[in-house]
Amino acid sequence: MPVWSDLAVSVSHAYAGTPMSTGDGRWVAPWFFSTWLIQRGAVDLRRGQDLWSFTSGAVVTMPMGWRRLQRFAPGSEILSCAWRLSWPDGSGVVDFDRPLELSPSPSLLAPMRRLLRPPHDAVEELELRAARAAGAAAWLAQVLAAGANLHQPVQGDERLRRAIAVLAAEPRLGPLPHDHLRSASGLSPVQLDRLALVATGCRLRRLADRLILARIDGLLADPARHLAGIAVELGATDASHLVKWYRRQTGVTPGQARRGGAGIAASSSMLPARRSLP
């Protein structure tokens, strides 16, 4: 059984206003889920041959990284928030492949509105954390009721968990620390890579990249941290190296991710695990 206290909850953005009239939804990876309250106007979402239409008052959630086309009616206004729920191994908690229409319940919308305001003191920071958790709980309950798949964390092999713990302890760019991974797991790089692929659907390199991205996003959430210092901490040769690596992974630069957070931690680092060991 999963240990629910291990769940990590964060928000990649929260804003209210007029969205771009059109977009292709490809600028972030598909393991984030954007939720819109359409306050005015309407939107059409197209993916392949499928078309979904939503009008004023609807609440809709979808994978942010879809290769979808969106078209808003002129004058449309939305309240938008993107949740990320993840396990300690970097895997996502839920997965779904179509827009889901949710109930416009106060338990979901009130936290979304609270997330618009960045904290100015310790009390407001605690209020923000409570809103983040409450909104995520309401969102998760609704998407599971609507048919989303629940992904459990990697289970069944302590060797892989020990290897992931090594990667999580000091996520850094560059080659994997194979000597440390071998000491922790007792497996060769090839054996460990195969085990990770069976358990998560991802090779060990991808698992390490998730953890690196999570660390970068956490550092970007602190406005006092400069990119050059983050680059040194993560083992990049310089800030330019970090920017290129981050853009290759996410489709945006660290600066764009930081500005998109509106004072809330950007989170662009978790792929849902497609499989888990029995």
N, C-alpha and C positions, 0 to 999 in steps of 0.2 A: 504494500500500500504506500502511496506517496505520503511524504511528511509535509503537510500543508503549510506549516510554519516556515518552510524553506522557500516559499513563493516570494519572488521579488516583483514589486509593482512600481512602474514608473510611467511617465507621460512624455511623449516626444514633442508635442505642441498643443497649445490651446489658444484659439483666437475666435473673434466674432467680427463679421463684416462681409464685404462683397468679395466673393471668390473670383478667380480668373474664369472667364466665360467658357473657355475650353482648356483641356489638358489631356495628357496621355497617361498620367499616373505612374510614370516609370522612374521617378527620381529617387525613390527609396526602395529598399528591399521588401519582399512580399511577406515578411513575418511581423509587420506592424498592422494595426487595424484602426482605421480612421472612422470616427463616428460623427455624423452631421445631424444637427437639428436644422431643417430648412425653415427658416423664420419668415421668409418671403420668397415668392417665385417658385421655380421648379427646376429639376435637373433630369437629364437622360444619361444613363450609363450604358455603354455598349461594350461587349466583349465577344469578339468573333461574330457569330450570328445572333447572339442573345442581346436583348434590349430590355432595360428596366427603367421605369419612369416614376419619379417621386415628386410630390407637390408640397405646398406650404403646410407645415404642421407635422410632416413625416420625420421620423428619426431612422436613419439608415447607417449601417456599419459595413465595412468592406476591407479586404486586404489593401493596404496603401500601395503596394508595389505592383499591382496588376498592370498588365499591358491593356489597359482599358481606355476608352475615350469617354470623356465627360463633357457635357454641354449644358451650361446653366442658362436659363431664360434671362433676358436683360433685367437688371434691377434686383436680381436674387440676392438674398442675404442669408448667411448660415452661421451657426455656432458649431465650431469644429474642435474635436479633441481626439488624440490618438493614444490608446492604451498599449502598454506592453506588459505582459505577465510572463515570467520565465522561471525556470528551475536553475539551481546552482551550476548544473553542467552546461548552461547556455542554451538549452532547448526551450522552445516555446510551449505554452500550455494548451492553446487551442489552435484549430485550423479549420477554415471553411473556404469554399471556392465560389461563392456568389454573394451579392449584396443581401443582407438580412435586414428586414424592417423590424425595429424594436418599438416597445411601448414608450411613449413620452412621459414616463413616470417621474415624479419629483426625486425619487431615490437616484436616478441617473442624471437628470438635468441640473439639479441643484449643485452637485459636485462639479459638473462641467463648468457652470457659471463661476463657481468659486475659484477654479483653476485659472481663470483669466487674470486674476490679480496676484502679482508676485508678492512675496512676503517682505515686510519692512522691519520686523522684529521677531523675537523668539516665539511670542504667542501666535503671530500670524503664520510662522513657519510650521508650527504644530497643527494649526488649523488646516494648512495646505496639505500636510501629510495625511491628515484624517480625511480630507475631501478626496485625495488621490485614491486612498484605500476604499472608501465608501463607493466612489464612482466605479472603480474597477470591479468591486463585488457585484454591484447592480448590473454592470455590463456583462460580466462573466455569466451570471445567472440567466440573463436574457438570451445570450448567444447559444448557450448550451441547450436551453429550452427550444430554441429555433433550429437545432440540428447540427451545431458545430461539433467537431471531433475533439475529445479531450486527450491530450498527450501526456503520458506519465513520464517522470524522469527516468534516466538510464538506471536499470536495475539488473541484478543477476550476476554481476562479475565485479568483485572487489578490486581486481587488477586494473580495470578501466577507471574505476572511481579514483584509485590512487594516482593514476597517470593524470587525470583531469585536475586533481588537487595540485599536482606539481605545476601544471600550466597556469592554473588560477592564482597560484601564490605570487608569481612574478611574470605577468604577461609582457612579452617583449617581441618586437619585430626581429626578423632574422631567422636563422635555422632553428629547428626544434632542439631542445636540450636532450638529445637522445640518451646520453649517459645517465642523466638524472631520471629520465623516464624508465630506462631499463632497470635502474636500481629500485625504483618504486614499484614497478609492476612485475619484474622478473621476465619480461617478454622482449623479444627483438623488435626493432622498428616495424618490420613487415608484419609480424604477428599482432602487434598492438594496433596497427593501422587496419588490419582485417577485422579485429574485434570491434573497433570503433565504427567501422562501416556497417557491420551487422547490427550493432546496438542502436545506432543513431541515424543511419543512412548517410553519414558524412565521414570523410576521412579525418585523421587526427589533425592535419594541417588546418582544415576548416573549423574544427572545434577550437583550435588555438586562436584562429582569427576572430571567432566570436568573442572570446575572452579579452583579446586585445582591444577590439572595438568597444566592448563594454567599459573597459578601463579608460579609454580615450574619452568616451561620452561622459563618464563621471567627472573627469578632469575638466572637460569643456564647460560643464555646468557651473564651475567656479569662475566668475568673471575676473578674479585676480590672477588666474593662471595664464601665462603667456604661452603661445604656441611653441616657441623655441625651447622653453623649459619642459613642456610636455614631450617634445621630440626626444630630448635627452633622457627623460625618465623611461620612455618606451623603447629606447635603443635605436632610434632612427639616426641617420648620419647628420641630418639637419632638419629644419622646419619644412623645407621644400620636399624632402624625402617623405616626411609624414603626410603632407598634403596629398602627394601623388598616390601614396598607398591608401589613404582614407577614401579618396575619390574613386579609386579602382574598386574598393570594396562596397561603397554605398551609392555612388553616383553623384555625391555632393562633396564640397570641400568642408573641412572642419569649421571654417568661418560661417558658411551657410548653415551648417547644422546648429552652431551656437546661436546665430540670429533667429533661426526658426523656433528655438525653444521658448522665446518670450519670457526668460527668467526661470523656466522650468527645465530640468535636465533633459537634454536630447538623448534619445536612446535608439540607436540604429544598429543593433548588434546581435540579434537572436534569430536563429532559424528554428522552426519547429522540428522536433525529432519525428521522423516518419515511422520509425520502428523502435521497439524496446525489447530487451531480452525478457523471456518469460520468468 
